[in-house]
């Protein structure tokens, strides 16, 4: 029983480290650039 608790604790620690690592490394935000295009309005 004690070995099962230690295994579950180990898995929780590994999962927490993996989640923190993913949060830091996987921040793959795309580069942004401003796009402007002239618009012709047809007002009569």
C-alpha positions in Angstrom: 0.0 0.0 0.0 2.8 2.4 0.9 4.5 1.7 -2.5 1.3 2.7 -4.3 1.1 6.0 -2.4 4.7 6.8 -3.2 4.1 6.0 -6.9 1.0 8.3 -7.0 3.0 11.0 -5.3 5.8 10.6 -7.8 3.4 10.8 -10.7 1.8 13.9 -9.3 5.2 15.6 -8.9 6.2 14.6 -12.5 2.9 15.9 -13.8 3.4 19.2 -12.0 6.9 19.6 -13.4 5.6 18.7 -16.9 2.8 21.3 -16.6 5.2 24.0 -15.5 7.6 23.1 -18.3 4.9 23.1 -20.9 3.7 26.5 -19.7 7.1 28.1 -20.1 8.3 26.4 -23.2 5.1 26.1 -25.2 4.3 29.8 -25.3 4.3 30.0 -29.1 2.5 33.2 -29.7 2.8 34.3 -33.3 4.5 37.5 -34.3 2.1 40.3 -34.9 2.2 43.0 -37.6 -0.1 45.8 -38.4 -1.9 45.6 -41.7 -3.6 48.7 -43.1 -5.3 48.9 -46.4 -7.0 52.0 -47.8 -10.8 51.8 -48.3 -12.8 53.8 -50.8 -16.2 54.7 -49.6 -19.0 55.2 -52.2 -21.0 58.0 -50.6 -23.5 59.8 -52.9 
